[in-house]
Amino acid sequence: MEFITDVTITIDEAVFENPGSLLRILKSYSPEKKGSSYKVSGTYKDVERLSTELSAARDSSPAAHGRICQQDEQASTRVSYVDVSGVVMAYIEQKCEQELNRIKGNSFVIETQPDLRTVHNKPNSTVRVTFRPRKGTIPVHADFVRQRFITFYQRTASDLQVTSVSVSAHDHKDLRKRFPHLLFKPSHHNKNKVTVTGSFVHIAKLNELFLQNSQISSKSPVSKSPAGTQSSRASGPSPARSKEPEDEPCPICMEPIVATEKKTLNCKHSFCRDCLKTAFNYKPVCPTCGQLYGVLKGTQPDGGKMEVTRNASSLPGYEKYGTIIISYYIPSGTQTEEHPNPGHPYEGASRTAYLPDSSEGNKVLKLLRRAFDQRLIFTVGRSTTSGRSNMVTWNDIHHKTSVYGGPTHYGYPDPDYLSRVRDELKVKGIE
């Protein structure tokens, strides 16, 4: 996946001793002549490849060698940084190593300060991520790498959920194997309590596993099978499972799927019919890929309000338009069966979000209204910023809660935000 898909680079022909070699390099990139400079647009990889070719051409020029050495020395001391959430960065470092390596490539080192181990128990902490170029790296690359990271960070943070589960030490180890994309953190105060961080889809699959196990144990005379282990139905055949099974296991119960009990969704994923019915009662999405089937209803507490006002001031990046101001209010109340701790109180929330008053901004506003009516904007859980539980929190639909500050501070400018939030809404069946 490309994190930045449209990059423009400007090349000053005066920097090159041989204009002919410059033109030969640029020929395959469809350059646009602007005075004494050339402009080339393309993906990050295209521009990165072009930069490498141009750097090699300059290196081969004896007259330019001295200047390049000096520029390389300056590049080695040039750094770029961004401040981000410690919780999100801990997840990225431990579970997104491959993506992080793609972002930094071979020319940069990514450093995090303070060390994430020192902020592990401070959910509201902020860490500084520094992008330090290795010697010989072209200075402009620092900004490319930073922007790639910001885009990836924003997409990850907007889809991240934190929940708590109670499991034994044995089950904890088994869950780690079953859900390699989730980050499990044991509690220091309760050895059977584990904090789980991960994407919406993977957290949903974990919840469905717990729900399925509880449904099976409540209907079966055998003892409850622990979370993350195979159902005790394997100890003896049941009438519904007496026929010869296929080799394919059900992703929910991990038992082989009996041919007569097999249900295959349009997304081509198959499950035991009863397992899928139970999972769909919880949420009408494919437990494997997250594709939506039916109208998704969320767990947003009742009694909330969504009010919209407008003013003439503009947002950074949308200077031609006014501003849409969305005011959300969810009152405090008592958790129901669909929430993490039924019967316990939860703390409400008031939130303000901003959209440009453009045609695209108004389209997003209508989609957000539908999401609010379907109880999808908020949920009850643990806040990733304060670390407190039993709070009304955002529910994987990213909002701009600041006017300024850029993407890492949930503000503007952020040219990809409107398309990104539409993608998030589409995942929930709202488009």
N, C-alpha and C positions, 0 to 999 in steps of 0.2 A: 504494500500500500504506500502510495506517495503521500507524504505529509504536507508538502508544498508543491502544488501542481503548476504554478505560473510564476516564473521568476524572470526578471529582465536585467541584463548586464550591459553596461556601457564601456566600450573599448576606445581609448584615445590612440589614434594611429601614430601620434608623435612619439609614443613610448617605444615603438618598434623601429629598428634600424632598417629593416627590409620590408617595405610595404607589400611587395609581391608575395612573400611568405605569409604575411598576415591575411591577405585576400584568399590565398589557397586554403588556409585554415577555416576562414569564415564562410567559404562558398557553400558548404553543406549545411549551414545553420540559418540560411535565408536572412542575412543581416539587413538592417535598415540604416541607410546613410543619413547622418545628422551633422552637417558641417564637417568638422575634422574628426568626428567620432562615428562609431558604429553601435547600433543597438541590436541585441539579440534576445529574443524571448523563448522560453521553453520550460521544461520541467527542471527540478533541482538537479537531477542526474545529467541532463543535457548541459546545463550551465557549468556544473562541476567538471564534466569531461572537457568542455571548451576551455575552462580555466587552466586545466592541466596541460592541454595542448599549447595554449598561449604562453604559459610559464616555461615550458620546454623550449619554445621558440626564442624566448628572451634569454634563457640560460645559455643558448648556443651562440649568442652574440658577445664577442669579447668586449666591445664597447659598453655593453650594458651590464657586464658581470659585476663591476664594482657597485653599481646602483642596486642590483638585486641582492647582493650580500647584505647591504645596509637595510634594505626593506625586509629581508628575512629576519634580521636581528630585531627589527621593530615588531615584526609579526609575532616573534616568540614571546614578546612581553605584552602583547595586546590580549586582553581577556574580555569576556562578556559574561554577564551573570543575570540571574533572575531569582526572586524570592518566591517560594512555593510552600504548600502545606507539608509538614513532616510526615503525616499519615499517608498521604498520596505518594510522596516520594519513596517512602519505605516500601510500599506495594510495588512501585515501578522498578525499583532496584532489585527486588527479590523475585518478581514474577514477570517482568518485561525485559529481561536482560538482552534478549535477541533484538528487540526493537531499539533499545538504548544503544546497542553496539552499531546498529544501522545508522542511527542518527549521528553519532560522533565519528564513525568511520575510523580510518587509520591516522587521521591528522590531528585529532583532538583528544584531550583528556577531560572527563567530566568529574568534578570534585564537589562534594557536599559538605557544608559546614553549618552548624557543628555536626559531628559524627552522628549518624542516625541512631546508633545504639544508645547515645546519651539522651535522646528525645523520645525513646521508644514508649515511655509511659506518660507522655505529655501530648495528648491528642490535638490540642490547639496550638502546638508549636509551629514555628515557621523556620525553614532552613534555606540557606543560600546555595544555589546550584551554579557553579562556575564552569565556563567553557574555556579551557586553556589550550591554545594551539601549540602543537609541537614545532620545533625549529624547522623553518622552510615552508610553513603553511602560508598561503596567501591570506592577508589580513581580512579581506572582505568575507572569507568563509566563516569567520566567527559569527557574523550576523545571520548567515544562512543556518548554521547549526543551532543557534539560539531560537530562531523562528520555527525550525523543524521540531525542536523540543517543546516549545510552547504549544504548538498545535497538537502534538501527541499528548502532552500533559493535560490540556483542556478536555480532549476527548475522553481520556482515561478518568479524570476527576469527575466529569459530569455523569459517568456511568457507574461510579463506585458506590457501593453500599457497605455498611458496617452492621453486623448483627452479633448476637451472643447465643451460644447453644450450650447445653449441659451434656457432657459425654464422659465416659471413663477414659483412662489413659490408653487402654487397648484400642477403643473405638477411635480415639483421637488420632492414633497412628494410622489406622485403616482409612480414616477420612482424608488424611493427607494424600494417600495414594490414589484414592478415588477421585479427588478434586484437586488436581495439581495446579489449577489456575487460581485457587483460593489461598489466601494467606491466613494461617491459623496461629493465634497468639494465646497461650495459656494465661489464665488469671493468676496473679501473685497471691490473691486472697482466698481463692476457691479453686482447688486443684481439678474439680470437675467442670469448671466454667471456662469456656473458650470463646475469645472474640474472633470473628471471621470477617475478613475484608475481601471484596471481590466485585465483579461486574454483576449487573442486574440478572443476566441470564444464568450465571453460575450460582448465585445466591438462591435464585428461584429453584434451580435443580436440587440444591441442598435441602431447601425447605420442603420440596415435594418428596424427597427421600424420607425425611422425618415424618411427614404426614402419612405417607404410604405405610411406613413401619408401624405407626400408631394405629392406623385403620386395620391393618392385618392383625396386630396383637389384640385389639379390642374385640375382634370377631372370632379369634382362634382360641381354643382351650390350652394350647401350648404356651410356654412362657414367652414373654416379649423378646423378640430378637433385637440386639443392640443396634444403634444407628451405625451405618457404615459396614454392617456384616450381612451375610446372606440370610434370607428368611428361613425360619425353622421348618418351613414346609418341606425342605429337602430331606428331612428325616423320615418321611413317609409319604406315599402318594395320596392325593386327595381325589375325589370323584371328578372334579372339574379338570384335573391335570392328568388323568389316567392314560390319555392317548400318547403315542410316541411323539416327543418334542422335536422341533427343529434345532439346529446348532446355534442359531442366532439368539443371544440373550436379550431379555427385556432391559432397557437402560434404567428402568425404575426399580424393579424388584431384583434384577440380576439373575432371574431364573430363565431357563430355556423357554422360548415361546412355543406353545402348542399351536399347530397349524389352524385348528378350528377356533382358537381364541385370539388369533392375530389381527391387529388393526393397524393399517398403514395409512398415514396422513398424506396429504397432497405434497408435502415436502419430502416424501419418500422415507421418512423415519417410521419404524414399526415398534409396537408395544403390545403387551397383554391388554386385552380389551378392558378388563376390570381395573387394571392399574391406570390406564389412560383416563377412564371415566372418573376415577378418584382424583387424579391430577387436574383434570379439567374443572372439577368442582371447586378446586382451589384457585386455578387461573387458566383461562382458555388459550394457552400457548403450547407449542411443541416443547416438551421437556428437554429435547436435545439441542435444537437450533433457535428456539424462541419465536418462531413464526406464529403469528396471531390467528386464531380461529374463533370468530364470533366477536362480540363487543366486550372489550376489556373494562371491567369495573375495578377501581382501586380501593385502597383502604384509608383514604383521606377521611378524617373525622367529619361528622355532620355538623351543620350549623355555621359553616364558614361563609365568608363574603369575598367577592372579587369586584372591586370598583375601578373604573377607568376614568382618568382625567387627561387633559392635554394642555400643553403650553407652547409658546412660540419659540422658546430657546431650542438650540440644536445640539445634537450629540456629536462628538468627534468622529469624523468620517462621514457624517450625514448633514453637512452644513446647509444644504438646500431645504431641509425639512424641520418641522417642529418635533416635539417629543411626546410620546404616549407614556403616561405614568400609570402603572398597574399597582393597586394597593390590595394586598391579600390580608385577610384576618381569619384566623382559626382559633376559636375560644378553647380554653382548658376544659378538660372533661375526664371521663373514666373510660379506660380501654375496654373494647369488646373482644369477642372471640377471634376476630380477624387481626388483632394486634398482638405484639409480643408478650405482654403481661396482662391478660384479661382481669378486670376488677381493680387494677391499680390506676391511680390518677396519671394523667399526662399533662405536660405544660404546653399551652397554646403558643401561637406565634403571630406576629405581624411582620409582613415583608413588603418591600417596595421594589418594583422592577421597572426597567426602562426599555422602550422600543422606539425606533425612528418612526415618525408619522408619515411614512412613505406608503406606496401601494403594497410593497412587500411586507413592511412592518404591520400593516393592517390585516394582511392575510394571516400572518403569524398570530396576531391578536385573536382572530376568530378561532384559530386552532387551539390556542391556549384556553379560550373560553369553553370549548368543547371538552378539553382535557379536565378542566376544573369541574364541569358538570358531571363528568364520569369519575370524579374523585381520584384523579391521577396526579395532580400537582404535588400534593403533600402525602406523607404517611406518618406513622408513629414509630420511633426507633431511637437510635443513638446518633447524636450529632457528631459529624466528623470534624467540626471546628472546636466545639467546647468539650467533647468527650462525654457529655452527660447523656444518660439514658432516659427513656420515657419522655421524649421530646417530640414535638411536631417538627419534621424535617422535610427538606426537598426530596422528591421522589424521581430522580433520574431525568428530569426535564430541566435543562440548564437555563437559568435566568440571569440577566444582567442587573445586578443589584447596586452597581455603582455607575456613575456617569463617566468617570475618568479611570485611568489606571491600566487599561489594556486587558487582554484576556486572562492573565494570571491573577488579576485583582477583580475579575468579574465585571469589568467595565469596558468602555470604548476607548480607542478604535479597535474594532475586531471585524474585518470585512467578511469573514466566513461565518459569523455567528448565526445570521438568519437562516442560511442553508443548513447549518449544523443542527439548530434546534428543530427545524422541519424534519430532519432525519430522525432525531430522537422521538418526535411525535409519531412519525410513521411507524416506528418499531411498536408503538402502542396502538396501532390501527387508526390513527387520526391523520388524515391527509386530504 
